Amino acid sequence: MGKEYHVAVSGCDCWQGTQEQPFRTISKAAALAMSGDTVTVHEGEYREWVKPANGGISDICRIVYQAAEGEKVVIKGSERIQSWENIGGTVWKAVLPNTMFDEYHPYREILDGDWLEFPQKTLHTGDVYLNGKSFYEAQSLEEVKNPVKRTAGYCRLWPEYSEPIPHPEDTVYQWFSEVDEKNTTIYANFQGADPNEEMTEINVRRSCFYPVRTGRNYITVRGFEMAQAACPWAPPTADQPALLGVNWSKGWIIEQNVIHDAKCSAISIGKEESTGHNLATRTKRKPGYQYQMESVFRAAQIGWSKETVGSHIIRNNVIYDCGQNGIVGHMGCVFSQSYDNHIYNIAVKHEYFGHEIAGIKLHAAIDVQIHHNRIHDCSLGTWLDWQA
């Protein structure tokens, strides 16, 4: 039997991690947990990026991260901001030190990469939320002050469906940011709401639960709500991080979670960076499909096989309100199963568009089983691309 670590909002990371003396952060337990251990997280809101340092050694000797039975545990990639200053009318600004963003700055990180087609303007991975509602990014402060009624965009992939779709809401919520050497200033139109009194949040972290090293195998993630991560565009020719993901590992079980408001992808069982990273966009030396073929050969050279990657189970999750995918993967998804998931409202905001969007979007879905999922109100349902 392994150890059981406990985490609670009333805890302290200097304590022992027992039920009587729990840790304050999941990250503290994730730095210590070894094969066979369990991390039980108690009710509350945890604003952190959990980066498991270790993995299990087999399917029967794994590391389990779980919400305590009957308790609601929320992990967020955002922070609540209550320092807004009104600058006239319904527009407010918040000036934030760049130190709050660590090494990943969502208001510097541009949404870009292979097969991202639309729009032809700058978008960032950051976002603003009012009582859980995601805003649209504007291109200027003037646009924030004078928002234009939006349409929900076009489907550039199939021209026969390219007529603009009326946006369902008359009220337009927009934000715009400026970043200098010390501070990030975010402007937002709250349409009459007081952002200091309401629940106003901004993305500050790329992911909620995602190892920074590959090969963290045999991990179970169970029973959490995870939301509001500034994850980047995830094409098959690039590193594919998401709000929650395995990072080129084997044997994860992701079950009974509620996952929503990822800027791009909710769950990733996809590719890693060393086999190629947006080279078509960055170098423009070859077309994307050729870089995609090369990434397959590079993956084989570093040991892409059933023994080293894939064989994940994604089941009984609810996934919604994400910009690109509910589940995404290239090569890292092999021998995996996705079933009994409810996936909806994926890429229906239409803030951007590319050829890697669907409720479930997989490349190299080799020996993959997808069954008994409910997928609806998505730009596309299930798209199994090359190497299927």
C-alpha positions as CSV (number, residue, x, y, z in Angstrom):
1,M,0.0,0.0,0.0
2,G,1.2,3.5,-0.9
3,K,0.8,6.7,1.0
4,E,-2.4,8.8,1.0
5,Y,-1.8,12.6,0.9
6,H,-4.6,15.0,1.7
7,V,-5.0,18.5,0.4
8,A,-7.5,21.1,1.8
9,V,-8.0,24.9,1.5
10,S,-7.5,25.1,5.3
11,G,-4.1,23.3,5.0
12,C,-0.5,24.4,4.8
13,D,2.3,23.2,2.5
14,C,4.6,23.0,5.5
15,W,2.4,20.4,7.1
16,Q,2.7,16.6,6.7
17,G,-0.1,16.1,4.1
18,T,-2.2,13.8,6.4
19,Q,-5.9,14.1,6.9
20,E,-5.3,15.9,10.2
21,Q,-2.6,18.1,8.7
22,P,-3.4,18.5,5.0
23,F,-1.3,20.3,2.4
24,R,-2.7,23.6,1.0
25,T,-1.9,23.0,-2.6
26,I,-2.3,20.0,-4.9
27,S,1.1,20.9,-6.4
28,K,2.8,20.1,-3.1
29,A,1.3,16.6,-3.1
30,A,2.1,16.2,-6.8
31,A,5.8,16.9,-6.1
32,L,5.9,14.1,-3.6
33,A,3.5,11.4,-4.8
34,M,5.1,8.2,-6.0
35,S,3.9,5.0,-7.7
36,G,1.1,3.5,-5.5
37,D,0.2,6.8,-3.8
38,T,-3.1,8.5,-3.6
39,V,-3.7,12.3,-3.5
40,T,-7.2,13.1,-2.0
41,V,-8.3,16.7,-2.5
42,H,-11.0,18.2,-0.3
43,E,-13.7,20.6,-1.1
44,G,-12.7,24.1,-2.3
45,E,-11.2,26.1,-5.1
46,Y,-7.6,25.6,-6.1
47,R,-6.0,28.2,-8.4
48,E,-2.9,26.4,-9.6
49,W,-1.3,24.4,-12.4
50,V,-0.7,20.9,-11.1
51,K,2.4,19.4,-12.6
52,P,2.8,15.7,-11.6
53,A,6.5,15.0,-11.0
54,N,6.2,11.3,-11.1
55,G,4.0,8.5,-12.5
56,G,3.1,5.0,-11.6
57,I,5.0,1.9,-12.7
58,S,2.0,-0.2,-13.9
59,D,-1.7,-0.3,-14.3
60,I,-2.1,-1.8,-10.9
61,C,0.4,0.5,-9.2
62,R,-0.5,4.0,-10.4
63,I,-0.8,7.4,-8.8
64,V,-4.4,8.5,-8.1
65,Y,-5.5,12.1,-7.9
66,Q,-9.1,12.2,-6.7
67,A,-11.6,14.6,-5.3
68,A,-12.8,13.5,-1.9
69,E,-16.0,11.5,-2.1
70,G,-19.1,13.8,-2.2
71,E,-17.0,17.0,-2.2
72,K,-16.8,19.6,-5.0
73,V,-13.2,20.4,-5.9
74,V,-12.5,23.0,-8.5
75,I,-9.0,23.6,-10.2
76,K,-8.8,26.9,-12.1
77,G,-6.2,28.3,-14.4
78,S,-7.5,31.8,-13.7
79,E,-7.3,34.4,-10.9
80,R,-10.0,36.6,-9.6
81,I,-9.3,40.3,-10.1
82,Q,-10.9,42.9,-7.9
83,S,-8.7,45.9,-8.7
84,W,-10.7,47.3,-11.6
85,E,-10.9,51.0,-12.2
86,N,-13.7,52.6,-14.1
87,I,-12.4,54.7,-17.0
88,G,-15.8,55.9,-18.3
89,G,-19.2,54.4,-19.0
90,T,-19.2,50.6,-18.9
91,V,-15.4,50.2,-19.5
92,W,-12.9,49.3,-16.8
93,K,-9.2,48.6,-16.6
94,A,-7.0,46.6,-14.3
95,V,-3.2,47.1,-14.1
96,L,-1.5,43.9,-13.1
97,P,2.2,43.1,-12.5
98,N,3.8,40.8,-15.0
99,T,5.2,38.7,-12.1
100,M,1.7,37.1,-11.6
101,F,2.1,35.3,-14.9
102,D,5.4,33.4,-14.2
103,E,7.1,32.0,-17.3
104,Y,3.8,31.8,-19.4
105,H,2.1,35.1,-20.1
106,P,-1.3,34.6,-21.8
107,Y,-1.5,38.2,-22.9
108,R,1.9,37.9,-24.7
109,E,1.2,34.4,-26.1
110,I,-0.4,34.8,-29.5
111,L,-2.9,32.2,-30.7
112,D,-1.0,30.9,-33.7
113,G,0.2,27.7,-35.4
114,D,-0.2,25.2,-38.3
115,W,-3.6,25.0,-39.8
116,L,-5.0,28.0,-37.9
117,E,-6.9,29.8,-40.6
118,F,-9.1,32.5,-39.2
119,P,-9.1,35.3,-38.2
120,Q,-6.2,37.2,-39.8
121,K,-5.6,39.3,-36.8
122,T,-3.9,38.9,-33.4
123,L,-5.6,36.9,-30.7
124,H,-4.0,35.8,-27.5
125,T,-4.4,32.8,-25.3
126,G,-5.7,34.9,-22.4
127,D,-9.4,35.5,-21.6
128,V,-11.7,37.5,-19.3
129,Y,-14.7,36.0,-17.5
130,L,-17.7,37.6,-15.8
131,N,-19.5,35.2,-13.6
132,G,-18.1,32.4,-15.7
133,K,-19.0,33.9,-19.1
134,S,-16.1,34.2,-21.6
135,F,-15.5,37.5,-23.3
136,Y,-14.3,38.2,-26.9
137,E,-10.9,39.8,-27.5
138,A,-11.0,43.2,-29.2
139,Q,-8.2,44.7,-31.4
140,S,-8.2,48.1,-29.7
141,L,-9.4,50.0,-26.7
142,E,-11.7,51.9,-29.1
143,E,-13.4,48.7,-30.0
144,V,-13.9,47.9,-26.4
145,K,-15.5,51.3,-25.8
146,N,-17.7,50.9,-29.0
147,P,-18.4,47.2,-29.5
148,V,-20.0,46.2,-32.8
149,K,-22.6,43.5,-32.7
150,R,-20.9,40.2,-33.7
151,T,-21.8,37.4,-35.9
152,A,-20.7,33.9,-34.9
153,G,-18.3,33.7,-37.8
154,Y,-18.0,31.5,-40.9
155,C,-17.1,27.9,-41.6
156,R,-14.1,28.3,-43.9
157,L,-13.7,24.5,-44.4
158,W,-17.0,24.0,-46.3
159,P,-18.0,27.1,-48.4
160,E,-21.6,25.9,-48.8
161,Y,-22.0,26.6,-45.0
162,S,-20.2,29.9,-45.1
163,E,-23.0,32.3,-44.5
164,P,-22.6,34.3,-41.2
165,I,-24.6,33.0,-38.3
166,P,-26.3,35.6,-36.2
167,H,-24.8,35.8,-32.7
168,P,-27.4,34.8,-30.1
169,E,-26.8,37.7,-27.8
170,D,-27.3,41.4,-28.2
171,T,-24.8,42.3,-25.4
172,V,-21.2,42.2,-26.5
173,Y,-18.5,41.6,-23.8
174,Q,-15.0,42.4,-25.0
175,W,-11.5,42.9,-23.6
176,F,-8.2,44.3,-24.9
177,S,-4.7,44.1,-23.3
178,E,-1.5,46.1,-23.4
179,V,1.8,44.7,-22.0
180,D,4.9,46.6,-21.1
181,E,8.1,45.6,-19.3
182,K,6.5,45.7,-15.9
183,N,2.7,45.6,-16.1
184,T,-0.2,44.1,-18.1
185,T,-3.2,46.4,-18.5
186,I,-6.5,44.8,-19.3
187,Y,-9.5,46.8,-20.5
188,A,-12.9,45.3,-20.5
189,N,-16.5,46.3,-21.2
190,F,-18.7,44.9,-18.5
191,Q,-21.9,46.3,-19.9
192,G,-23.1,47.8,-16.7
193,A,-21.8,45.2,-14.2
194,D,-19.3,46.2,-11.5
195,P,-16.4,43.8,-12.0
196,N,-15.1,44.4,-8.4
197,E,-18.5,43.1,-7.0
198,E,-19.1,40.3,-9.5
199,M,-16.9,37.2,-10.0
200,T,-14.4,38.5,-12.5
201,E,-11.5,36.3,-13.5
202,I,-8.7,36.3,-16.1
203,N,-6.6,33.4,-17.5
204,V,-3.1,33.3,-16.0
205,R,-2.0,29.7,-16.4
206,R,-1.6,27.5,-19.5
207,S,-3.0,24.4,-17.9
208,C,-4.8,23.1,-14.8
209,F,-3.3,19.6,-14.7
210,Y,-0.4,18.7,-17.0
211,P,3.0,17.3,-16.4
212,V,6.0,19.3,-17.8
213,R,8.0,16.2,-18.4
214,T,7.0,13.3,-20.7
215,G,6.7,9.8,-19.5
216,R,4.7,10.4,-16.4
217,N,2.8,7.1,-16.8
218,Y,-0.2,5.4,-15.1
219,I,-1.9,8.4,-13.5
220,T,-5.6,8.6,-12.6
221,V,-7.4,11.9,-12.4
222,R,-10.9,11.6,-11.0
223,G,-13.8,13.7,-9.9
224,F,-12.6,17.3,-10.4
225,E,-14.0,20.3,-12.0
226,M,-11.3,22.1,-14.0
227,A,-11.8,25.4,-15.9
228,Q,-10.4,28.6,-17.4
229,A,-6.9,27.7,-18.9
230,A,-5.0,29.7,-21.5
231,C,-3.9,26.7,-23.5
232,P,-2.6,27.3,-27.0
233,W,-3.7,26.1,-30.5
234,A,-2.9,22.4,-30.7
235,P,-2.3,21.1,-34.3
236,P,-0.9,17.6,-35.0
237,T,2.5,19.2,-36.1
238,A,3.1,20.8,-32.7
239,D,3.2,20.2,-29.0
240,Q,-0.4,19.7,-28.0
241,P,-0.9,20.9,-24.4
242,A,-4.5,21.3,-23.1
243,L,-6.3,22.3,-19.9
244,L,-5.7,18.7,-18.8
245,G,-3.3,16.3,-20.5
246,V,-0.9,13.4,-20.4
247,N,2.2,14.9,-22.2
248,W,3.3,11.8,-24.2
249,S,2.8,9.3,-21.4
250,K,1.1,5.9,-21.1
251,G,-1.9,4.5,-19.2
252,W,-3.7,7.5,-17.8
253,I,-7.3,7.2,-16.6
254,I,-9.3,10.5,-16.8
255,E,-12.7,10.0,-15.4
256,Q,-15.8,11.6,-13.8
257,N,-14.4,15.2,-14.3
258,V,-16.2,18.3,-15.4
259,I,-13.9,20.3,-17.8
260,H,-14.8,23.6,-19.4
261,D,-13.6,27.0,-20.7
262,A,-10.3,25.9,-22.2
263,K,-9.1,28.5,-24.6
264,C,-8.4,25.7,-27.1
265,S,-8.4,22.0,-26.0
266,A,-9.9,20.4,-22.9
267,I,-8.1,17.1,-22.8
268,S,-4.9,16.2,-24.7
269,I,-3.6,12.7,-25.4
270,G,-1.4,14.1,-28.1
271,K,2.0,14.8,-29.5
272,E,5.0,16.4,-27.8
273,E,7.4,19.2,-28.9
274,S,10.6,17.4,-29.9
275,T,9.0,15.7,-33.0
276,G,8.2,19.1,-34.5
277,H,6.5,22.3,-33.4
278,N,4.6,24.5,-35.9
279,L,7.4,24.3,-38.4
280,A,5.2,25.1,-41.4
281,T,4.0,28.3,-39.7
282,R,7.4,29.2,-38.3
283,T,9.7,28.4,-41.2
284,K,7.4,28.2,-44.2
285,R,9.9,25.9,-45.9
286,K,7.6,23.0,-46.6
287,P,3.8,22.5,-46.5
288,G,2.3,21.3,-43.3
289,Y,1.4,17.8,-44.5
290,Q,5.1,17.1,-45.1
291,Y,6.1,18.2,-41.6
292,Q,3.3,16.0,-40.3
293,M,4.8,13.0,-42.0
294,E,8.2,13.9,-40.7
295,S,6.8,14.1,-37.2
296,V,5.7,10.5,-37.4
297,F,9.2,9.3,-38.4
298,R,10.7,11.4,-35.6
299,A,8.3,9.9,-33.1
300,A,9.2,6.4,-34.2
301,Q,12.9,7.2,-33.8
302,I,12.3,8.2,-30.1
303,G,10.4,5.1,-29.3
304,W,6.8,5.6,-30.3
305,S,5.2,2.3,-29.5
306,K,2.5,0.6,-27.5
307,E,5.0,0.0,-24.7
308,T,5.8,3.6,-24.3
309,V,2.8,5.8,-25.1
310,G,-1.0,5.7,-25.3
311,S,-3.4,3.2,-23.9
312,H,-5.4,5.9,-22.0
313,I,-9.0,5.7,-20.8
314,I,-11.2,8.8,-20.9
315,R,-14.6,8.1,-19.5
316,N,-17.7,9.6,-17.8
317,N,-16.5,13.2,-18.2
318,V,-18.5,16.3,-19.0
319,I,-16.6,18.7,-21.4
320,Y,-18.0,22.0,-22.7
321,D,-17.4,25.6,-23.7
322,C,-13.9,25.1,-25.2
323,G,-12.6,26.8,-28.3
324,Q,-10.9,24.0,-30.2
325,N,-11.5,20.5,-28.9
326,G,-13.0,18.4,-26.2
327,I,-10.4,15.7,-26.8
328,V,-7.3,16.2,-29.0
329,G,-4.4,13.9,-29.9
330,H,-1.8,12.9,-32.5
331,M,0.1,9.6,-32.0
332,G,-0.1,9.8,-28.2
333,C,-3.7,8.7,-28.5
334,V,-2.9,5.2,-29.8
335,F,-4.6,2.2,-28.1
336,S,-6.8,4.5,-26.1
337,Q,-10.6,4.5,-25.3
338,S,-13.0,7.4,-25.0
339,Y,-16.5,6.5,-23.8
340,D,-19.5,7.6,-21.9
341,N,-18.4,11.3,-22.2
342,H,-20.7,14.2,-22.7
343,I,-19.1,16.8,-25.0
344,Y,-20.8,19.9,-26.2
345,N,-20.4,23.6,-27.1
346,I,-17.0,23.1,-28.7
347,A,-15.8,25.8,-31.1
348,V,-19.3,27.4,-31.2
349,K,-18.0,30.8,-30.0
350,H,-16.3,31.1,-33.4
351,E,-13.7,33.5,-32.2
352,Y,-11.2,31.7,-34.4
353,F,-11.2,28.8,-36.9
354,G,-8.8,26.2,-38.2
355,H,-8.6,22.6,-39.5
356,E,-8.1,21.0,-36.1
357,I,-11.5,21.7,-34.5
358,A,-14.0,19.1,-33.3
359,G,-15.6,17.6,-30.2
360,I,-13.0,14.8,-30.6
361,K,-10.1,15.4,-33.1
362,L,-7.5,12.6,-33.4
363,H,-4.7,11.8,-35.8
364,A,-3.2,8.3,-35.7
365,A,-6.3,6.9,-34.0
366,I,-4.7,3.4,-34.2
367,D,-6.6,0.8,-32.3
368,V,-8.6,3.5,-30.6
369,Q,-12.2,2.9,-29.4
370,I,-14.7,5.7,-29.3
371,H,-18.1,4.7,-28.2
372,H,-21.2,5.7,-26.2
373,N,-20.3,9.4,-26.1
374,R,-22.9,12.1,-26.4
375,I,-21.5,14.8,-28.6
376,H,-23.6,17.8,-29.7
377,D,-23.6,21.5,-30.5
378,C,-20.0,21.4,-31.8
379,S,-18.6,22.8,-35.0
380,L,-17.7,19.2,-35.9
381,G,-18.5,16.1,-33.9
382,T,-15.8,13.5,-34.2
383,W,-13.0,13.9,-36.8
384,L,-10.4,11.1,-37.2
385,D,-7.8,12.6,-39.5
386,W,-4.6,11.1,-41.0
387,Q,-3.4,7.7,-39.9
388,A,-6.9,6.5,-39.0
